[in-house]
Amino acid sequence: MEIRMIVTDLDDTLLNHQKMISDYTADILNRCHQKGIGLAFATARPERTLQLFQRKIKCDYVISNNGATLSHNGKNIYNQNISRQMTNELLSDLISAEDITCITVEAGDCLYTTYEGTSWEEEWKPVYNDFKTKLKFDTPKISVECRNGETLQSILKKYPRLRLVSNYGEDWYQIVSQNASKVNGIAAILKETHLSFSSVAAFGNDFNDIEMLQKCGTGVAVSNGIDRAKRAANFICDSNEDNGVARWIAAHVIGQ
């Protein structure tokens, strides 16, 4: 088992419950980088919310917005965006639907949201928008808070080029291009680095991690992950709260 690239999810995988990376985890991942092992974050977050983590860990690639965006050293390699026309058509359908309590649209340097409260952390850079005026940009991701996922599934039947991503235990759903996925982001990295999926160790916990846990040569699910993610993985490590990813890497990779 020769691991040349590590790809890890962030929330509830690498990050602890305080949404932080421990010093121990940072040390282990930076030691991997010193050994010539590549590192990529693969997350549903936009890249602008990762600056604190990237200052602590040397990260070669970032797969963000659930695979809609890939960057290398801060430079975008590709974007799998939803066109502005489709975005505006979809927003019109979402606004008029029942069961939907919040809509957000990624705008690159900020997050447009129908929520006027203060629930968003500062790094998300929320900007209120009622979406009554058409947007003039493509977007990598639309997120929707909805009490009934079937409502969104019904709406998306009109949009075969889009797909719905759910998060376990949450009423939040993400809408992205059919071509946007963490696995496709990894494939693009491998094309650039001339590596293969067999040389990648992937770490995750949720529905949007299952495909990469199955596809990569080594799939590792944290013990706090959902059952489907753990069944898809080759290994199960300790929880995110116990530095599970770093402890597994220390035991199985650092000693290579």
Backbone as CSV, one residue per row, in Angstrom:
resi,resn,N_x,N_y,N_z,CA_x,CA_y,CA_z,C_x,C_y,C_z
1,MET,0.849,-1.195,0.000,0.000,0.000,0.000,0.885,1.246,0.000
2,GLU,1.198,1.758,-1.193,2.009,2.964,-1.300,1.099,4.164,-1.518
3,ILE,1.027,5.030,-0.545,0.154,6.204,-0.607,0.976,7.417,-1.029
4,ARG,0.577,8.041,-2.156,1.293,9.198,-2.685,0.485,10.489,-2.559
5,MET,-0.791,10.341,-2.259,-1.677,11.507,-2.142,-2.719,11.240,-1.058
6,ILE,-2.937,12.227,-0.206,-3.975,12.153,0.823,-5.054,13.174,0.479
7,VAL,-6.296,12.717,0.425,-7.442,13.598,0.173,-8.384,13.465,1.357
8,THR,-8.681,14.564,2.001,-9.526,14.479,3.196,-10.656,15.499,3.194
9,ASP,-11.811,15.031,3.594,-12.937,15.905,3.898,-12.564,16.730,5.139
10,LEU,-13.302,17.798,5.380,-12.994,18.649,6.525,-14.006,18.504,7.660
11,ASP,-15.212,19.028,7.495,-16.177,19.048,8.598,-16.544,17.642,9.051
12,ASP,-16.381,17.412,10.357,-16.674,16.130,11.000,-15.755,15.006,10.543
13,THR,-14.677,15.355,9.824,-13.659,14.372,9.450,-12.305,14.826,9.974
14,LEU,-11.743,15.866,9.364,-10.463,16.390,9.834,-10.657,17.413,10.946
15,LEU,-11.720,18.208,10.844,-11.983,19.240,11.851,-12.670,18.631,13.070
16,ASN,-12.343,19.129,14.242,-13.033,18.680,15.444,-14.358,19.428,15.594
17,HIS,-15.041,19.234,16.695,-16.364,19.838,16.860,-16.300,21.352,17.017
18,GLN,-15.109,21.877,17.280,-14.936,23.332,17.333,-14.563,23.896,15.952
19,LYS,-14.651,23.050,14.927,-14.318,23.443,13.545,-12.863,23.902,13.440
20,MET,-11.988,23.196,14.138,-10.569,23.530,14.143,-9.740,22.293,13.808
21,ILE,-8.495,22.525,13.374,-7.521,21.459,13.165,-6.553,21.485,14.340
22,SER,-6.409,20.366,15.020,-5.532,20.320,16.186,-4.068,20.456,15.768
23,ASP,-3.236,20.851,16.706,-1.805,20.966,16.433,-1.221,19.605,16.052
24,TYR,-1.700,18.549,16.698,-1.195,17.207,16.387,-1.513,16.843,14.943
25,THR,-2.757,17.084,14.521,-3.150,16.769,13.144,-2.342,17.587,12.151
26,ALA,-2.157,18.860,12.429,-1.378,19.718,11.538,0.051,19.205,11.414
27,ASP,0.640,18.791,12.518,2.013,18.289,12.499,2.124,17.033,11.637
28,ILE,1.188,16.109,11.798,1.232,14.855,11.030,1.082,15.127,9.545
29,LEU,0.134,15.971,9.164,-0.086,16.246,7.743,1.089,17.012,7.144
30,ASN,1.670,17.916,7.883,2.837,18.632,7.369,4.043,17.708,7.228
31,ARG,4.159,16.722,8.093,5.228,15.729,7.960,5.025,14.890,6.709
32,CYS,3.768,14.611,6.364,3.491,13.900,5.108,3.972,14.724,3.918
33,HIS,3.696,16.001,3.971,4.102,16.884,2.877,5.623,16.915,2.747
34,GLN,6.322,16.892,3.864,7.783,16.876,3.837,8.327,15.596,3.229
35,LYS,7.536,14.522,3.311,7.934,13.240,2.719,7.562,13.142,1.243
36,GLY,7.005,14.227,0.688,6.643,14.211,-0.729,5.270,13.643,-1.009
37,ILE,4.455,13.471,0.008,3.087,12.984,-0.163,2.163,14.179,-0.345
38,GLY,1.421,14.212,-1.445,0.532,15.336,-1.727,-0.654,15.369,-0.782
39,LEU,-1.243,16.549,-0.631,-2.404,16.715,0.244,-3.455,17.564,-0.448
40,ALA,-4.694,17.101,-0.378,-5.819,17.861,-0.926,-6.959,17.862,0.076
41,PHE,-7.597,19.017,0.243,-8.849,19.104,0.967,-9.982,18.877,-0.032
42,ALA,-10.995,18.146,0.380,-12.182,17.927,-0.457,-13.399,18.239,0.397
43,THR,-14.051,19.344,0.113,-15.062,19.859,1.034,-16.239,20.493,0.306
44,ALA,-17.359,20.573,1.000,-18.519,21.293,0.465,-18.367,22.795,0.651
45,ARG,-17.433,23.214,1.495,-17.223,24.633,1.765,-16.653,25.355,0.532
46,PRO,-16.855,26.663,0.446,-16.116,27.467,-0.534,-14.689,27.676,-0.029
47,GLU,-13.770,27.908,-0.948,-12.363,27.975,-0.559,-12.076,29.154,0.369
48,ARG,-12.818,30.241,0.277,-12.494,31.417,1.094,-12.638,31.121,2.585
49,THR,-13.391,30.063,2.964,-13.558,29.728,4.379,-12.423,28.851,4.897
50,LEU,-11.417,28.560,4.054,-10.360,27.617,4.424,-9.035,28.301,4.742
51,GLN,-9.010,29.618,4.715,-7.736,30.322,4.855,-7.022,29.988,6.159
52,LEU,-7.780,29.882,7.246,-7.174,29.558,8.542,-6.523,28.178,8.497
53,PHE,-7.194,27.216,7.874,-6.663,25.856,7.804,-5.440,25.794,6.894
54,GLN,-5.472,26.548,5.804,-4.354,26.533,4.863,-3.121,27.225,5.426
55,ARG,-3.310,28.123,6.361,-2.158,28.735,7.031,-1.492,27.738,7.981
56,LYS,-2.265,26.770,8.447,-1.740,25.803,9.416,-1.165,24.563,8.739
57,ILE,-1.706,24.227,7.561,-1.291,23.023,6.855,-0.958,23.373,5.413
58,LYS,0.169,22.863,4.925,0.534,23.034,3.526,-0.346,22.116,2.685
59,CYS,-1.260,22.708,1.925,-2.225,21.944,1.134,-1.983,22.232,-0.350
60,ASP,-1.796,21.188,-1.146,-1.481,21.360,-2.567,-2.706,21.701,-3.401
61,TYR,-3.805,21.039,-3.125,-5.021,21.218,-3.917,-6.219,21.388,-2.986
62,VAL,-7.212,22.126,-3.477,-8.475,22.268,-2.751,-9.625,21.956,-3.699
63,ILE,-10.362,20.914,-3.372,-11.612,20.586,-4.063,-12.714,21.178,-3.195
64,SER,-13.347,22.235,-3.672,-14.343,22.938,-2.854,-15.717,22.906,-3.516
65,ASN,-16.704,23.437,-2.800,-18.084,23.489,-3.308,-18.566,22.122,-3.791
66,ASN,-18.226,21.078,-3.013,-18.629,19.708,-3.339,-18.149,19.267,-4.720
67,GLY,-16.952,19.718,-5.089,-16.364,19.277,-6.344,-16.610,20.191,-7.518
68,ALA,-17.313,21.296,-7.309,-17.568,22.227,-8.405,-16.352,23.089,-8.724
69,THR,-15.422,23.203,-7.777,-14.256,24.059,-7.954,-13.000,23.308,-7.536
70,LEU,-11.958,23.436,-8.349,-10.659,22.851,-8.014,-9.598,23.926,-8.163
71,SER,-8.757,24.068,-7.136,-7.686,25.056,-7.199,-6.366,24.438,-6.760
72,HIS,-5.293,25.015,-7.254,-3.937,24.574,-6.932,-3.129,25.804,-6.563
73,ASN,-2.664,25.840,-5.323,-1.911,26.999,-4.829,-2.657,28.304,-5.061
74,GLY,-3.975,28.272,-4.817,-4.793,29.475,-4.924,-5.252,29.814,-6.327
75,LYS,-4.852,29.047,-7.319,-5.240,29.308,-8.705,-6.243,28.271,-9.169
76,ASN,-7.377,28.727,-9.701,-8.406,27.803,-10.159,-7.925,26.984,-11.343
77,ILE,-8.196,25.680,-11.261,-7.891,24.776,-12.371,-9.138,24.554,-13.208
78,TYR,-10.257,24.374,-12.529,-11.527,24.302,-13.268,-12.685,24.682,-12.369
79,ASN,-13.797,25.023,-13.020,-15.058,25.305,-12.341,-16.169,24.563,-13.064
80,GLN,-16.946,23.808,-12.321,-18.119,23.134,-12.861,-19.350,23.920,-12.382
81,ASN,-19.567,25.066,-13.008,-20.583,25.985,-12.520,-21.971,25.708,-13.095
82,ILE,-22.965,26.235,-12.397,-24.337,26.295,-12.896,-24.473,27.624,-13.627
83,SER,-24.932,27.598,-14.854,-25.019,28.832,-15.638,-25.954,29.833,-14.972
84,ARG,-25.737,31.108,-15.258,-26.584,32.147,-14.655,-28.035,31.994,-15.086
85,GLN,-28.266,31.585,-16.312,-29.647,31.405,-16.768,-30.342,30.307,-15.972
86,MET,-29.647,29.175,-15.826,-30.236,28.082,-15.062,-30.373,28.446,-13.597
87,THR,-29.397,29.185,-13.072,-29.449,29.621,-11.675,-30.693,30.458,-11.419
88,ASN,-30.953,31.413,-12.288,-32.109,32.294,-12.100,-33.431,31.546,-12.274
89,GLU,-33.481,30.616,-13.210,-34.695,29.810,-13.384,-34.953,28.959,-12.147
90,LEU,-33.893,28.353,-11.635,-34.033,27.512,-10.453,-34.414,28.336,-9.228
91,LEU,-33.796,29.499,-9.066,-34.139,30.346,-7.929,-35.608,30.733,-7.948
92,SER,-36.153,30.997,-9.116,-37.572,31.323,-9.226,-38.435,30.176,-8.726
93,ASP,-38.056,28.949,-9.073,-38.804,27.772,-8.609,-38.646,27.577,-7.107
94,LEU,-37.451,27.807,-6.595,-37.199,27.600,-5.169,-37.940,28.620,-4.318
95,ILE,-37.954,29.857,-4.748,-38.608,30.918,-3.980,-40.104,30.666,-3.827
96,SER,-40.706,30.092,-4.839,-42.150,29.869,-4.809,-42.545,28.541,-4.162
97,ALA,-41.566,27.733,-3.776,-41.859,26.407,-3.217,-42.113,26.470,-1.717
98,GLU,-42.929,25.534,-1.247,-43.162,25.400,0.188,-42.018,24.608,0.825
99,ASP,-41.954,24.623,2.141,-40.989,23.863,2.942,-39.576,24.425,2.893
100,ILE,-39.304,25.424,2.061,-37.964,25.985,1.954,-37.858,27.206,2.868
101,THR,-36.876,27.181,3.770,-36.742,28.245,4.763,-35.541,29.150,4.509
102,CYS,-34.605,28.726,3.669,-33.454,29.575,3.355,-32.832,29.125,2.037
103,ILE,-32.356,30.088,1.263,-31.656,29.809,0.011,-30.350,30.582,0.026
104,THR,-29.261,29.932,-0.372,-27.981,30.623,-0.492,-27.367,30.324,-1.847
105,VAL,-26.633,31.291,-2.371,-25.954,31.138,-3.656,-24.504,31.578,-3.494
106,GLU,-23.563,30.705,-3.876,-22.151,31.057,-3.824,-21.838,32.085,-4.903
107,ALA,-21.184,33.168,-4.494,-20.854,34.241,-5.433,-19.349,34.451,-5.562
108,GLY,-18.571,33.489,-5.107,-17.115,33.584,-5.231,-16.477,34.282,-4.055
109,ASP,-16.724,35.578,-3.910,-16.128,36.324,-2.799,-17.094,36.529,-1.647
110,CYS,-18.327,36.028,-1.783,-19.303,36.152,-0.704,-20.402,35.106,-0.898
111,LEU,-21.310,35.078,0.057,-22.440,34.162,0.019,-23.718,34.977,0.033
112,TYR,-24.520,34.902,-1.036,-25.825,35.544,-1.043,-26.819,34.643,-0.321
113,THR,-27.616,35.216,0.558,-28.532,34.420,1.368,-29.833,35.171,1.646
114,THR,-30.910,34.410,1.716,-32.204,35.013,2.060,-32.358,35.156,3.569
115,TYR,-31.404,34.643,4.333,-31.494,34.717,5.791,-30.911,36.038,6.282
116,GLU,-31.648,36.749,7.094,-31.218,38.063,7.575,-30.614,38.021,8.971
117,GLY,-30.506,36.841,9.544,-29.972,36.736,10.897,-28.457,36.718,10.920
118,THR,-27.905,36.209,12.018,-26.450,36.220,12.209,-25.879,34.816,12.364
119,SER,-26.517,33.814,11.767,-26.065,32.445,11.966,-24.799,32.118,11.179
120,TRP,-24.473,32.917,10.160,-23.305,32.623,9.330,-22.033,33.145,9.998
121,GLU,-20.980,32.317,9.968,-19.692,32.748,10.493,-19.094,33.794,9.564
122,GLU,-18.234,34.633,10.112,-17.726,35.792,9.379,-17.014,35.411,8.086
123,GLU,-16.282,34.283,8.102,-15.511,33.921,6.922,-16.369,33.518,5.726
124,TRP,-17.661,33.260,5.973,-18.553,32.951,4.861,-18.937,34.213,4.090
125,LYS,-18.781,35.371,4.706,-19.065,36.676,4.102,-20.497,36.723,3.540
126,PRO,-21.493,36.573,4.431,-22.889,36.561,3.978,-23.387,37.939,3.569
127,VAL,-24.170,37.970,2.499,-24.788,39.194,2.005,-26.258,38.897,1.735
128,TYR,-27.147,39.678,2.349,-28.571,39.418,2.167,-28.991,39.685,0.724
129,ASN,-29.837,38.774,0.198,-30.370,38.924,-1.159,-31.702,38.185,-1.204
130,ASP,-32.753,38.848,-1.676,-34.052,38.174,-1.779,-34.238,37.497,-3.134
131,PHE,-33.269,37.642,-4.017,-33.246,37.013,-5.338,-34.425,37.426,-6.219
132,LYS,-34.982,38.581,-5.946,-36.052,39.093,-6.810,-35.470,39.736,-8.077
133,THR,-34.200,40.125,-7.982,-33.483,40.628,-9.151,-32.567,39.526,-9.672
134,LYS,-32.552,39.332,-10.960,-31.776,38.237,-11.533,-30.281,38.435,-11.277
135,LEU,-29.618,37.326,-10.994,-28.177,37.351,-10.796,-27.470,37.419,-12.144
136,LYS,-26.275,37.980,-12.138,-25.541,38.176,-13.385,-24.251,37.362,-13.420
137,PHE,-24.236,36.234,-12.707,-23.032,35.402,-12.690,-23.407,33.927,-12.602
138,ASP,-22.496,33.080,-13.050,-22.638,31.645,-12.846,-22.284,31.336,-11.393
139,THR,-22.755,30.210,-10.898,-22.446,29.857,-9.512,-22.039,28.389,-9.410
140,PRO,-21.104,28.062,-8.532,-20.723,26.660,-8.352,-21.730,25.868,-7.527
141,LYS,-22.532,26.587,-6.715,-23.369,25.848,-5.770,-24.525,26.693,-5.257
142,ILE,-25.687,26.069,-5.169,-26.846,26.657,-4.506,-27.196,25.753,-3.327
143,SER,-27.330,26.327,-2.144,-27.699,25.545,-0.966,-29.088,25.955,-0.496
144,VAL,-29.837,24.961,-0.033,-31.228,25.199,0.335,-31.523,24.513,1.672
145,GLU,-32.114,25.271,2.580,-32.622,24.684,3.812,-34.082,24.335,3.574
146,CYS,-34.396,23.059,3.695,-35.734,22.588,3.330,-36.159,21.475,4.278
147,ARG,-37.386,21.560,4.755,-37.891,20.564,5.709,-38.239,19.246,5.044
148,ASN,-38.391,19.248,3.730,-38.807,18.043,3.009,-37.973,17.901,1.741
149,GLY,-37.053,16.938,1.744,-36.183,16.744,0.596,-36.928,16.381,-0.671
150,GLU,-38.126,15.781,-0.536,-38.896,15.421,-1.721,-39.320,16.663,-2.504
151,THR,-39.494,17.774,-1.811,-39.818,19.027,-2.490,-38.718,19.394,-3.475
152,LEU,-37.478,19.293,-3.042,-36.353,19.627,-3.910,-36.181,18.605,-5.025
153,GLN,-36.367,17.343,-4.714,-36.253,16.303,-5.738,-37.265,16.528,-6.853
154,SER,-38.460,16.946,-6.468,-39.492,17.228,-7.458,-39.099,18.408,-8.344
155,ILE,-38.574,19.458,-7.743,-38.157,20.634,-8.504,-37.030,20.277,-9.474
156,LEU,-36.081,19.467,-9.015,-34.902,19.172,-9.834,-35.186,18.231,-11.001
157,LYS,-36.376,17.665,-11.054,-36.735,16.865,-12.225,-36.710,17.703,-13.496
158,LYS,-36.887,19.008,-13.337,-36.832,19.918,-14.480,-35.393,20.222,-14.914
159,TYR,-34.423,19.824,-14.079,-33.036,20.211,-14.308,-32.133,18.976,-14.317
160,PRO,-32.170,18.185,-15.386,-31.387,16.942,-15.426,-29.878,17.152,-15.386
161,ARG,-29.414,18.373,-15.634,-27.974,18.639,-15.613,-27.490,19.020,-14.211
162,LEU,-28.411,18.985,-13.233,-28.053,19.301,-11.853,-28.285,18.084,-10.967
163,ARG,-27.622,18.070,-9.811,-27.861,16.985,-8.859,-27.959,17.552,-7.450
164,LEU,-28.613,16.776,-6.598,-28.877,17.182,-5.217,-27.966,16.393,-4.280
165,VAL,-27.308,17.100,-3.373,-26.424,16.477,-2.391,-26.990,16.750,-1.004
166,SER,-27.151,15.707,-0.220,-27.706,15.869,1.132,-26.617,15.680,2.178
167,ASN,-26.860,16.208,3.366,-25.970,16.052,4.505,-26.717,15.331,5.617
168,TYR,-26.110,14.311,6.171,-26.782,13.504,7.180,-27.184,14.347,8.390
169,GLY,-28.427,14.187,8.816,-28.903,14.838,10.025,-29.183,16.312,9.891
170,GLU,-29.186,16.839,8.647,-29.427,18.257,8.440,-30.572,18.478,7.459
171,ASP,-31.165,19.658,7.531,-32.191,20.040,6.560,-31.583,20.817,5.395
172,TRP,-30.245,20.848,5.329,-29.565,21.571,4.259,-29.233,20.639,3.099
173,TYR,-29.501,21.110,1.897,-29.202,20.371,0.673,-28.407,21.279,-0.259
174,GLN,-27.542,20.677,-1.045,-26.741,21.447,-1.987,-27.060,21.014,-3.405
175,ILE,-27.169,21.985,-4.285,-27.457,21.736,-5.690,-26.236,22.139,-6.486
176,VAL,-25.703,21.185,-7.245,-24.502,21.424,-8.038,-24.678,20.814,-9.423
177,SER,-23.734,21.097,-10.302,-23.727,20.481,-11.617,-23.567,18.969,-11.500
178,GLN,-24.114,18.236,-12.468,-23.943,16.784,-12.482,-22.474,16.406,-12.526
179,ASN,-21.642,17.276,-13.109,-20.216,16.973,-13.242,-19.410,17.335,-12.000
180,ALA,-20.049,17.950,-11.020,-19.350,18.373,-9.813,-19.388,17.251,-8.778
181,SER,-18.226,16.747,-8.432,-18.128,15.728,-7.385,-16.696,15.702,-6.874
182,LYS,-16.530,15.205,-5.685,-15.189,15.099,-5.128,-14.334,14.144,-5.957
183,VAL,-14.927,13.071,-6.447,-14.185,12.102,-7.252,-13.678,12.738,-8.543
184,ASN,-14.516,13.537,-9.202,-14.064,14.200,-10.422,-12.949,15.195,-10.132
185,GLY,-13.017,15.829,-8.958,-11.929,16.716,-8.561,-10.632,15.946,-8.362
186,ILE,-10.726,14.783,-7.720,-9.543,13.943,-7.527,-8.987,13.495,-8.878
187,ALA,-9.877,13.108,-9.792,-9.442,12.672,-11.120,-8.653,13.770,-11.823
188,ALA,-9.089,15.017,-11.673,-8.375,16.135,-12.290,-6.999,16.322,-11.662
189,ILE,-6.902,16.131,-10.353,-5.607,16.216,-9.676,-4.671,15.131,-10.187
190,LEU,-5.193,13.927,-10.316,-4.372,12.801,-10.757,-3.878,12.988,-12.184
191,LYS,-4.690,13.619,-12.997,-4.265,13.919,-14.369,-3.075,14.868,-14.364
192,GLU,-3.090,15.829,-13.454,-1.993,16.795,-13.362,-0.735,16.194,-12.750
193,THR,-0.910,15.301,-11.785,0.224,14.761,-11.042,0.711,13.423,-11.596
194,HIS,-0.021,12.869,-12.551,0.334,11.577,-13.170,0.335,10.444,-12.136
195,LEU,-0.545,10.564,-11.163,-0.735,9.496,-10.192,-1.999,8.717,-10.559
196,SER,-2.272,7.662,-9.812,-3.465,6.850,-10.050,-4.327,6.823,-8.794
197,PHE,-5.598,6.455,-8.956,-6.491,6.356,-7.797,-5.946,5.370,-6.766
198,SER,-5.229,4.352,-7.227,-4.723,3.336,-6.299,-3.712,3.903,-5.313
199,SER,-3.108,5.055,-5.639,-2.092,5.644,-4.754,-2.675,6.696,-3.812
200,VAL,-4.009,6.842,-3.822,-4.677,7.872,-3.019,-5.339,7.266,-1.790
201,ALA,-5.161,7.918,-0.645,-5.911,7.594,0.572,-6.929,8.700,0.797
202,ALA,-8.203,8.330,0.857,-9.285,9.307,1.024,-9.934,9.117,2.391
203,PHE,-10.271,10.235,3.036,-10.872,10.216,4.370,-12.188,10.981,4.331
204,GLY,-13.247,10.407,4.929,-14.532,11.087,4.908,-15.496,10.541,5.935
205,ASN,-16.708,11.127,5.927,-17.686,10.740,6.947,-19.130,10.733,6.458
206,ASP,-19.436,11.364,5.291,-20.834,11.622,4.941,-21.161,11.108,3.539
207,PHE,-22.413,11.362,3.114,-22.878,10.876,1.818,-21.977,11.333,0.673
208,ASN,-21.553,12.589,0.708,-20.762,13.116,-0.408,-19.323,12.608,-0.416
209,ASP,-18.965,11.771,0.565,-17.631,11.162,0.605,-17.629,9.711,0.128
210,ILE,-18.786,9.111,0.020,-18.868,7.675,-0.256,-18.163,7.305,-1.554
211,GLU,-18.412,8.069,-2.616,-17.836,7.718,-3.919,-16.309,7.738,-3.872
212,MET,-15.731,8.737,-3.221,-14.264,8.780,-3.189,-13.694,7.703,-2.253
213,LEU,-14.412,7.349,-1.207,-13.964,6.254,-0.339,-13.922,4.935,-1.103
214,GLN,-14.858,4.764,-2.029,-14.906,3.539,-2.836,-13.884,3.550,-3.964
215,LYS,-13.691,4.706,-4.588,-12.872,4.800,-5.801,-11.376,4.806,-5.511
216,CYS,-10.987,5.449,-4.427,-9.563,5.564,-4.130,-9.004,4.237,-3.614
217,GLY,-7.695,4.064,-3.775,-7.077,2.805,-3.385,-7.254,2.485,-1.918
218,THR,-7.260,3.526,-1.080,-7.459,3.358,0.359,-8.537,4.326,0.816
219,GLY,-9.659,3.783,1.268,-10.737,4.602,1.791,-10.837,4.440,3.292
220,VAL,-10.810,5.555,4.007,-10.843,5.513,5.474,-11.977,6.394,5.973
221,ALA,-12.899,5.813,6.705,-14.013,6.568,7.292,-13.739,6.790,8.776
222,VAL,-14.078,7.980,9.262,-13.957,8.225,10.702,-15.081,7.485,11.419
223,SER,-14.820,7.109,12.665,-15.787,6.288,13.396,-17.097,7.012,13.668
224,ASN,-17.081,8.351,13.644,-18.310,9.124,13.832,-19.074,9.319,12.526
225,GLY,-18.596,8.727,11.437,-19.251,8.861,10.146,-20.530,8.058,10.053
226,ILE,-21.281,8.280,8.989,-22.520,7.533,8.786,-22.184,6.085,8.405
227,ASP,-23.131,5.194,8.629,-22.893,3.767,8.377,-22.540,3.496,6.919
228,ARG,-23.187,4.184,5.989,-22.913,3.942,4.580,-21.482,4.320,4.219
229,ALA,-20.967,5.378,4.809,-19.572,5.764,4.565,-18.627,4.717,5.139
230,LYS,-18.941,4.214,6.318,-18.076,3.204,6.937,-18.100,1.890,6.162
231,ARG,-19.254,1.545,5.600,-19.330,0.327,4.778,-18.549,0.491,3.477
232,ALA,-18.471,1.713,2.961,-17.770,1.965,1.699,-16.253,1.970,1.876
233,ALA,-15.788,2.141,3.101,-14.359,2.319,3.363,-13.641,0.985,3.550
234,ASN,-12.321,1.026,3.334,-11.472,-0.139,3.630,-11.105,-0.189,5.095
235,PHE,-11.044,0.986,5.715,-10.644,1.088,7.106,-11.546,2.084,7.830
236,ILE,-11.628,1.926,9.154,-12.311,2.899,10.003,-11.301,3.386,11.032
237,CYS,-11.149,4.702,11.120,-10.212,5.276,12.081,-10.977,5.874,13.256
238,ASP,-10.249,6.421,14.211,-10.884,7.072,15.358,-11.696,8.284,14.892
239,SER,-12.478,8.840,15.781,-13.378,9.940,15.429,-12.619,11.231,15.152
240,ASN,-13.331,12.181,14.585,-12.730,13.495,14.324,-12.320,14.186,15.620
241,GLU,-13.007,13.893,16.695,-12.698,14.531,17.971,-11.430,13.941,18.594
242,ASP,-11.027,12.765,18.115,-9.846,12.081,18.659,-8.693,12.053,17.665
243,ASN,-8.661,13.019,16.743,-7.575,13.089,15.745,-7.476,11.807,14.931
244,GLY,-8.639,11.242,14.598,-8.652,9.939,13.937,-7.879,9.891,12.634
245,VAL,-8.050,10.896,11.779,-7.347,10.915,10.492,-5.837,10.936,10.713
246,ALA,-5.376,11.831,11.562,-3.936,11.963,11.802,-3.357,10.716,12.454
247,ARG,-4.082,10.124,13.380,-3.575,8.917,14.048,-3.453,7.764,13.050
248,TRP,-4.416,7.664,12.123,-4.340,6.600,11.117,-3.143,6.845,10.201
249,ILE,-2.943,8.097,9.782,-1.817,8.425,8.905,-0.485,8.172,9.605
250,ALA,-0.417,8.523,10.893,0.814,8.292,11.650,1.149,6.808,11.709
251,ALA,0.131,5.976,11.834,0.344,4.546,11.958,0.612,3.849,10.629
252,HIS,-0.026,4.349,9.528,0.023,3.619,8.271,0.796,4.303,7.154
253,VAL,1.085,5.602,7.300,1.725,6.338,6.202,3.094,6.886,6.597
254,ILE,3.179,7.541,7.732,4.445,8.173,8.140,5.582,7.170,8.173
255,GLY,5.274,5.943,8.547,6.327,4.924,8.655,6.721,4.282,7.343
256,GLN,6.074,4.707,6.235,6.404,4.104,4.938,7.864,4.390,4.569
